[in-house]
Amino acid sequence: MLFHVKMTVNIPHGEDPEKVARLKAEEKAFSQSLQDSGKWRHLWRIAGLYANYSVFDVDSVEELHDLLMQLPLYPYLSLEIAPMCRHPSSIRDNDR
């Protein structure tokens, strides 16, 4: 199942800089492991914002939920999630 996820990061002003740096490093490592596994198919920065558009390829809604809840920056994220399916006019048969 494919899901389009917009993530906007909202770290409160005054948050401990060392904590934020640690969380960002953990987030990067975790997101890269999910990309390596194929679960996090696409990751695109939104210009001018501390936000991204991502595409996840997971087996269920529950799996997506569990992965998102494990993100180190999860407490600071605003998420917009939309399920996706292949468009009948797509010329790419293998692009799930």
C-alpha positions as CSV (number, residue, x, y, z in Angstrom):
1,M,0.0,0.0,0.0
2,L,1.3,3.4,-0.9
3,F,0.8,6.5,1.2
4,H,1.7,10.1,0.6
5,V,2.8,11.7,3.8
6,K,3.5,15.4,4.3
7,M,5.6,16.0,7.5
8,T,6.0,19.4,9.0
9,V,8.4,19.7,11.9
10,N,7.5,22.1,14.7
11,I,10.3,22.2,17.3
12,P,9.4,24.7,20.0
13,H,11.6,27.8,20.4
14,G,13.9,27.2,23.3
15,E,14.0,23.4,23.1
16,D,17.4,22.1,24.4
17,P,19.8,22.3,21.4
18,E,21.6,19.1,22.3
19,K,18.4,17.2,22.5
20,V,17.3,18.5,19.1
21,A,20.7,17.6,17.5
22,R,20.4,14.1,19.0
23,L,16.9,13.6,17.7
24,K,17.8,14.9,14.3
25,A,20.7,12.4,14.0
26,E,18.5,9.6,15.2
27,E,15.8,10.6,12.7
28,K,18.2,10.7,9.8
29,A,19.6,7.2,10.7
30,F,16.1,5.7,11.1
31,S,14.7,7.3,7.9
32,Q,17.7,6.1,5.9
33,S,17.2,2.5,7.2
34,L,13.6,2.7,6.1
35,Q,14.7,4.0,2.7
36,D,17.2,1.1,2.4
37,S,14.4,-1.4,3.2
38,G,12.1,0.1,0.5
39,K,9.5,1.1,3.1
40,W,10.2,4.8,2.7
41,R,10.2,5.0,-1.2
42,H,10.6,8.8,-1.7
43,L,11.7,11.7,0.4
44,W,11.5,15.2,-0.9
45,R,12.2,18.5,1.0
46,I,9.7,21.3,0.6
47,A,11.6,24.4,-0.4
48,G,11.6,27.1,2.3
49,L,9.9,24.9,5.0
50,Y,11.1,22.5,7.6
51,A,8.9,19.9,6.0
52,N,8.9,17.0,3.5
53,Y,6.7,15.1,1.1
54,S,7.3,11.3,1.4
55,V,5.9,8.2,-0.1
56,F,5.8,5.0,2.0
57,D,5.2,1.5,0.6
58,V,3.9,-0.6,3.5
59,D,1.7,-3.7,4.0
60,S,-1.0,-2.0,6.0
61,V,-2.3,1.2,7.6
62,E,-1.1,-0.2,10.9
63,E,2.4,-0.7,9.6
64,L,2.5,3.0,8.5
65,H,1.2,4.1,11.9
66,D,3.8,2.0,13.7
67,L,6.7,3.4,11.5
68,L,5.6,7.0,11.9
69,M,5.2,6.6,15.7
70,Q,8.8,5.4,15.9
71,L,10.2,8.5,14.2
72,P,12.4,10.3,16.8
73,L,10.9,13.7,15.8
74,Y,7.3,12.3,16.0
75,P,6.3,14.5,19.0
76,Y,7.2,17.5,16.9
77,L,5.5,16.5,13.6
78,S,2.3,17.6,12.0
79,L,1.3,14.9,9.5
80,E,-1.1,14.8,6.5
81,I,-1.6,11.3,5.1
82,A,-3.3,10.2,1.9
83,P,-3.6,6.7,0.6
84,M,-2.5,6.3,-3.1
85,C,-3.1,3.8,-5.9
86,R,-1.9,3.5,-9.4
87,H,-3.5,5.8,-11.9
88,P,-5.0,4.0,-14.9
89,S,-3.3,6.5,-17.3
90,S,0.2,5.8,-16.0
91,I,2.6,4.5,-18.6
92,R,4.7,2.7,-16.0
93,D,3.4,-0.7,-15.2
94,N,5.9,-1.4,-12.4
95,D,5.5,1.9,-10.5
96,R,3.3,0.8,-7.6
